[in-house]
Amino acid sequence: RLGPRTHGACNVPQYAALGWRSLPVPVIAAVHGVALGGGLQIALGADLRIVTPDAKLGLLEIRWGIIPDMGAFIVLPELMPADRIRDLAYSGRTVSGTEAVAMGLATRASDTPLDDALALARDIASRNPDAVRACKALVAAGYSATEAERLQRESDAQIAIMERPNQREAVRAQLEKRAARFIDPS
């Protein structure tokens, strides 16, 4: 049953793909092999997607006479121009990881996407967690607000971060050329 909203605005399949967008921390998908139909939509729910150049990605639902229905039409307009979305959704064609990056469907290509995703996660984890969480929230909020609202949210987030313990630690660590030791905000 796709009609009932079981997880906020989402039904169960939509929540499988979009649920981690509500996490305050970044989510990185590492894709090798294939991510087709629902598999691609689950990867689209991540903040970043690192794919092998020869990965196969596509929205195949049209081949079965249906549409992508796991939040693709929420995420894709944030990533790609409308004509590219139409191309994928109307045709059901698959694209390589390299083409997916060029289209905006994936973030970057790598021969070792899992290794690169883990390295990126470690790098992000070394940053001020308050700032990382604020960046994620600001990006998410930016798609549904006016310019004035987005600018105010940006200012409010910066005010909430500046001169707090984690921000001061980031400055000290940078000046002392050492790894920062942050306080977990959760």
C-alpha positions as semicolon CSV with decimal commas, in nm:
position;residue;x (nm);y (nm);z (nm)
1;R;0,000;0,000;0,000
2;L;0,162;0,318;-0,122
3;G;-0,106;0,566;-0,016
4;P;-0,075;0,566;0,363
5;R;0,191;0,797;0,507
6;T;0,365;0,575;0,762
7;H;0,681;0,781;0,824
8;G;0,594;1,150;0,831
9;A;0,536;1,257;0,470
10;C;0,668;0,922;0,337
11;N;0,524;0,579;0,277
12;V;0,744;0,278;0,358
13;P;0,936;0,258;0,025
14;Q;0,988;0,635;0,017
15;Y;1,123;0,625;0,371
16;A;1,370;0,352;0,272
17;A;1,522;0,596;0,023
18;L;1,472;0,929;0,201
19;G;1,488;0,839;0,570
20;W;1,856;0,908;0,611
21;R;1,812;1,262;0,479
22;S;1,670;1,343;0,822
23;L;1,987;1,226;0,997
24;P;2,191;1,521;1,123
25;V;2,513;1,365;0,991
26;P;2,627;1,317;0,630
27;V;2,551;0,990;0,453
28;I;2,782;0,872;0,173
29;A;2,682;0,599;-0,072
30;A;2,954;0,390;-0,239
31;V;2,818;0,232;-0,558
32;H;2,980;-0,040;-0,765
33;G;2,813;-0,281;-0,999
34;V;2,454;-0,173;-1,055
35;A;2,212;0,068;-0,889
36;L;1,892;0,035;-1,088
37;G;1,536;0,138;-1,008
38;G;1,482;0,126;-0,633
39;G;1,853;0,066;-0,576
40;L;1,937;0,395;-0,745
41;Q;1,664;0,574;-0,551
42;I;1,810;0,447;-0,223
43;A;2,153;0,576;-0,328
44;L;1,995;0,909;-0,424
45;G;1,881;0,952;-0,064
46;A;2,245;0,981;0,047
47;D;2,412;1,320;0,070
48;L;2,694;1,211;-0,162
49;R;2,736;0,926;-0,411
50;I;3,075;0,786;-0,512
51;V;3,051;0,542;-0,803
52;T;3,284;0,329;-1,010
53;P;3,332;0,463;-1,363
54;D;3,174;0,144;-1,503
55;A;2,881;0,127;-1,258
56;K;2,538;0,102;-1,419
57;L;2,272;0,341;-1,288
58;G;1,920;0,395;-1,411
59;L;1,555;0,446;-1,338
60;L;1,409;0,137;-1,504
61;E;1,052;0,169;-1,375
62;I;0,918;0,299;-1,710
63;R;1,014;-0,034;-1,866
64;W;0,753;-0,192;-1,636
65;G;0,493;0,074;-1,708
66;I;0,535;0,250;-1,373
67;I;0,724;0,551;-1,239
68;P;1,006;0,593;-0,988
69;D;0,819;0,629;-0,658
70;M;1,075;0,620;-0,379
71;G;1,138;0,994;-0,362
72;A;1,327;1,029;-0,692
73;F;1,120;1,331;-0,788
74;I;1,213;1,498;-0,459
75;V;1,588;1,436;-0,489
76;L;1,656;1,457;-0,863
77;P;1,550;1,823;-0,907
78;E;1,812;1,909;-0,645
79;L;2,081;1,733;-0,850
80;M;2,004;1,770;-1,218
81;P;1,832;1,987;-1,477
82;A;1,478;1,884;-1,568
83;D;1,568;1,763;-1,916
84;R;1,816;1,511;-1,777
85;I;1,559;1,384;-1,528
86;R;1,313;1,342;-1,812
87;D;1,574;1,160;-2,019
88;L;1,629;0,901;-1,746
89;A;1,266;0,869;-1,632
90;Y;1,107;0,858;-1,979
91;S;1,360;0,624;-2,141
92;G;1,456;0,383;-1,865
93;R;1,809;0,381;-2,001
94;T;2,112;0,302;-1,791
95;V;2,416;0,526;-1,767
96;S;2,773;0,452;-1,661
97;G;2,921;0,593;-1,344
98;T;3,122;0,836;-1,556
99;E;2,808;0,963;-1,731
100;A;2,622;0,974;-1,398
101;V;2,884;1,215;-1,263
102;A;2,866;1,431;-1,576
103;M;2,484;1,443;-1,544
104;G;2,489;1,531;-1,174
105;L;2,338;1,197;-1,073
106;A;2,655;1,098;-0,883
107;T;2,906;1,310;-0,693
108;R;3,228;1,158;-0,819
109;A;3,372;0,850;-0,985
110;S;3,639;0,630;-0,829
111;D;3,791;0,291;-0,896
112;T;3,756;0,226;-0,521
113;P;3,432;0,395;-0,414
114;L;3,410;0,230;-0,073
115;D;3,768;0,326;0,016
116;D;3,707;0,681;-0,105
117;A;3,375;0,703;0,081
118;L;3,541;0,589;0,403
119;A;3,829;0,834;0,354
120;L;3,581;1,116;0,292
121;A;3,382;1,012;0,598
122;R;3,699;1,023;0,809
123;D;3,782;1,367;0,670
124;I;3,431;1,497;0,743
125;A;3,446;1,342;1,092
126;S;3,762;1,543;1,159
127;R;3,568;1,869;1,110
128;N;3,362;2,065;1,363
129;P;3,051;1,846;1,396
130;D;2,838;2,152;1,474
131;A;2,942;2,311;1,143
132;V;2,894;1,988;0,945
133;R;2,544;1,941;1,085
134;A;2,459;2,305;1,015
135;C;2,580;2,271;0,654
136;K;2,362;1,963;0,602
137;A;2,058;2,139;0,748
138;L;2,117;2,453;0,541
139;V;2,150;2,259;0,216
140;A;1,828;2,067;0,292
141;A;1,638;2,382;0,387
142;G;1,757;2,573;0,084
143;Y;1,527;2,397;-0,158
144;S;1,204;2,504;0,008
145;A;1,264;2,862;0,116
146;T;1,291;3,209;-0,028
147;E;1,630;3,373;-0,072
148;A;1,567;3,594;0,231
149;E;1,473;3,293;0,445
150;R;1,782;3,101;0,330
151;L;2,009;3,396;0,409
152;Q;1,853;3,433;0,755
153;R;1,892;3,060;0,824
154;E;2,256;3,081;0,719
155;S;2,317;3,373;0,956
156;D;2,131;3,202;1,241
157;A;2,333;2,882;1,194
158;Q;2,663;3,072;1,192
159;I;2,566;3,261;1,509
160;A;2,483;2,928;1,676
161;I;2,826;2,787;1,584
162;M;3,064;3,078;1,632
163;E;3,263;3,100;1,952
164;R;3,126;2,770;2,078
165;P;3,370;2,509;2,212
166;N;3,390;2,309;1,887
167;Q;3,447;2,618;1,676
168;R;3,721;2,743;1,910
169;E;3,879;2,396;1,900
170;A;3,875;2,405;1,518
171;V;4,066;2,735;1,521
172;R;4,317;2,615;1,782
173;A;4,380;2,291;1,596
174;Q;4,427;2,474;1,267
175;L;4,672;2,721;1,420
176;E;4,859;2,447;1,607
177;K;4,862;2,222;1,297
178;R;4,712;1,925;1,479
179;A;4,401;1,711;1,464
180;A;4,103;1,867;1,637
181;R;3,940;1,706;1,939
182;F;3,571;1,792;1,917
183;I;3,290;1,743;2,166
184;D;3,013;1,521;2,025
185;P;2,704;1,741;1,991
186;S;2,452;1,456;2,021
